[in-house]
Amino acid sequence: MSKDIKKLAERRLNFFQTMKAVAWGFFGVRKNRGYDEDIARINPVHLIIAGILSAIVFVVGLVMIARWLTGSLA
């Protein structure tokens, strides 16, 4: 099992490209061919980190928008 994880972690896609793939996933607009290419090359460790960072940024953004909207209505 450990060898499999090490082999997956050696994939060549850099962190910026992984963030780009995660962003496409958040928007839900990705061609099947591009998805298949990303899955074959994405480093799973980068994918987990990028997903967590993207989720945090998304939630903080929603909170900021909600505060701005409720502050402007008062």
N, C-alpha and C positions, 0 to 999 in steps of 0.2 A: 504494500500500500504506500509506503514512504517513497519508493522509487517512482511511482506514478505521479505523486504530488510534485516531486522534484522535476520530473520531465515536463509537467504542465507549466511549472514556474519558469522554465527556460524559454518560453515562447517569446517571439521577437517584437510584438506590438508594444510601442512605448506608451507611457501613461497618458500623454495628450491624446493619442489616437483612441485609447480606451475611454477617455472622458467623452470624446466625440461619439463613440458608439453608444455610450450610456445616454447621452443627450438625445440621440436619435430614438433610443428606446423610450425615453420619457415622452417624446412627442408622438411616438407611435407611427412614424412614417419612415419605413426602411424597406428597400427592395430586398427580396428574398436572396438574391445573389450576394448583395453586400452583407446581409446578415450571416450567410454561410461562410463568407470570407473572414468576417470578424470572429466568429465562433472558433474557426480553425486556428486563429493567430492570437487571440486575446489571452493575456496572462491572468489566471483566475485571481491571484492576489491583487493585481491592479483593478480587476473588475469589482471585487468586494469593496476596496477602498474608494473607488470612484462612485460606486452606488451609494455608499454611506454619505460621502461628501455631497453628492447631488441631492440626496434626500434632505440633508440638513439645510442646504441652501434653499431648496424649495419650500420647506416649512418656515424658515426665517423670512423668506420673501412673502409668503402668505400672511404671516403675522404682521409684518410691516405694512402691507397693503390694507389689512383689516384695521390696524391702528390709525392709519392715515384717513381711511374712509370714515371711521367713527369719530375721529377728531374734527373732520371737516363738517360733519352733520350736526355737531353740538353747538 
